[in-house]
Amino acid sequence: MSGPVEFSRMIAARHLPAKPVELVADEKERAALATRFGISSVDHLRAEISLEAHGAAIGAKGKLWADITQPCAISGDDFATSIEEALDFRFVHPANHATPDEEIELDAGDCDEIEFEGEQFDLGEAVAQSLGLAIDPYATGPGADQARRDAGLLDEGAAGPFAALAALKKDK
């Protein structure tokens, strides 16, 4: 990882908490995350995660909840939305990586691994990355339909393939 981490919560790998860990972003962290993800604001961010050792790996399962304000992809006007996202990933020490020419196979479990070095891993950064992936960059707000009409854009029903067929049928 390079650069500042906006929402860091370091966890000691050898001393995992028995109870679920609750992470709550403060105002400064939420503002930094909003900037990082190119949205207007992160109004609330909370995650609850259970940690469990699986040999050398550490399993993390839980959920994140966030309230964000982002610009509508059509009108550009801000609108509020809520995110609830299941979390399921593993923290692992770096493995011997394949050489660039070597072919490797990945299964579904390989896609959620987060490497860490040393005796601690950053649970907060994992939550921040999950939030970033959960934000829909093409989300539309309540003013999207009006903005489409004002711009002279047809809605999907009037411009889709069935509309073209309906126009052909009217011509007969």
C-alpha positions in Angstrom: 0.0 0.0 0.0 1.3 3.4 -0.8 0.1 6.8 0.3 -1.9 7.6 3.4 -4.6 5.2 4.6 -7.8 7.1 5.4 -9.3 4.5 7.7 -6.6 2.4 9.4 -7.4 -0.1 12.2 -4.4 -2.3 12.9 -5.1 -5.7 14.4 -2.4 -7.9 16.0 -2.4 -11.2 14.2 -1.3 -13.2 17.2 -3.9 -11.7 19.6 -7.2 -11.8 17.8 -10.2 -10.4 19.8 -12.7 -13.0 20.9 -15.6 -10.7 20.3 -16.6 -9.1 16.9 -14.6 -5.9 16.2 -16.7 -2.8 15.6 -15.1 -0.1 13.4 -16.6 3.3 13.2 -15.1 6.1 11.0 -14.8 9.5 12.5 -15.6 12.8 10.7 -12.0 13.3 9.4 -11.8 9.7 8.2 -15.2 9.9 6.4 -14.2 13.2 4.7 -10.9 11.6 3.5 -12.8 8.5 2.2 -15.3 10.7 0.3 -12.4 12.4 -1.4 -10.7 9.0 -2.2 -13.9 7.6 -3.7 -14.9 10.7 -5.6 -18.3 11.2 -3.8 -19.7 14.1 -2.0 -19.6 12.7 1.5 -19.5 9.6 3.7 -22.1 10.5 6.3 -21.8 7.3 8.4 -19.5 4.2 8.2 -19.6 1.3 10.6 -18.5 -2.3 10.3 -18.7 -5.3 12.6 -16.3 -8.1 11.9 -15.5 -11.5 13.5 -12.0 -12.7 13.2 -10.8 -16.3 13.4 -7.4 -17.9 12.8 -7.3 -20.5 10.1 -3.7 -21.8 10.3 -1.5 -19.0 9.1 -4.5 -17.1 7.6 -7.0 -15.0 9.4 -10.6 -15.2 8.3 -12.7 -12.0 8.6 -16.5 -12.1 8.3 -19.1 -9.5 9.0 -21.0 -6.6 7.5 -20.5 -2.9 6.8 -23.1 -0.2 6.9 -22.6 3.2 5.3 -24.7 6.3 4.5 -23.2 8.3 1.6 -24.1 11.2 -0.5 -23.0 11.0 -4.1 -23.7 12.8 -7.4 -26.3 11.4 -9.7 -24.7 9.9 -12.8 -27.3 11.7 -15.0 -28.1 15.0 -13.4 -25.0 15.5 -11.3 -27.2 16.5 -8.3 -26.3 15.0 -4.9 -28.5 12.3 -3.4 -28.2 10.2 -0.3 -28.1 6.4 -0.4 -27.4 3.6 2.1 -25.0 0.7 1.6 -25.2 -2.6 3.5 -22.5 -5.0 2.4 -21.5 -8.5 3.6 -17.7 -8.8 4.2 -15.8 -12.1 3.8 -12.0 -12.0 3.3 -8.8 -13.6 4.5 -5.6 -11.9 5.6 -2.5 -13.9 4.6 1.2 -13.5 4.6 2.7 -13.1 1.1 3.1 -16.5 -0.6 5.7 -17.4 -3.2 4.2 -15.7 -6.3 4.3 -17.3 -9.7 6.8 -16.0 -12.2 5.4 -13.8 -14.9 5.4 -16.6 -17.5 4.0 -19.2 -15.2 0.3 -20.0 -15.6 -1.7 -20.0 -12.3 -5.2 -21.1 -11.5 -7.5 -19.1 -9.1 -10.6 -20.4 -7.5 -13.3 -18.2 -5.9 -11.6 -18.3 -2.5 -8.4 -16.8 -3.9 -10.1 -13.5 -4.8 -10.8 -12.4 -1.3 -7.2 -12.6 0.1 -5.4 -9.6 1.4 -1.7 -9.9 2.0 0.0 -8.4 5.0 3.5 -8.5 6.4 4.7 -8.4 10.0 2.6 -9.1 13.0 -0.4 -6.8 12.2 -3.0 -6.4 9.4 -5.1 -3.3 8.6 -8.8 -4.3 9.1 -9.9 -0.7 8.5 -8.3 -0.5 5.1 -10.0 -3.7 4.1 -13.3 -2.2 5.1 -12.5 1.0 3.2 -11.7 -1.0 0.0 -15.0 -2.9 0.4 -16.9 0.3 0.7 -15.2 1.6 -2.4 -16.3 -1.5 -4.3 -19.8 -1.2 -3.0 -20.4 2.4 -4.3 -22.2 2.3 -7.6 -20.5 4.9 -9.9 -23.6 4.9 -12.2 -26.2 5.4 -9.5 -29.0 7.7 -10.4 -30.9 10.0 -8.0 -34.5 11.1 -7.9 -33.9 13.8 -10.5 -32.5 11.5 -13.2 -35.7 11.1 -15.2 -36.4 14.8 -15.3 -32.7 15.5 -16.3 -33.1 13.0 -19.2 -36.3 14.7 -20.4 -34.7 18.1 -20.1 -31.8 17.0 -22.2 -34.1 15.4 -24.8 -33.0 11.9 -24.0 -35.5 9.1 -24.4 -36.1 6.7 -21.6 -35.1 3.1 -22.0 -38.6 2.0 -23.0 -38.8 4.6 -25.8 -35.4 3.9 -27.1 -34.9 0.2 -26.6 -35.2 -2.6 -29.2 -38.9 -3.1 -28.5 -39.6 0.5 -29.3 -38.0 0.0 -32.7 -40.2 -3.0 -33.3 -43.3 -1.1 -32.2 -42.5 1.7 -34.7 -42.2 -0.8 -37.5 -45.6 -2.3 -36.6 -47.2 1.2 -36.6 -45.9 1.8 -40.1 -47.9 -1.2 -41.5 
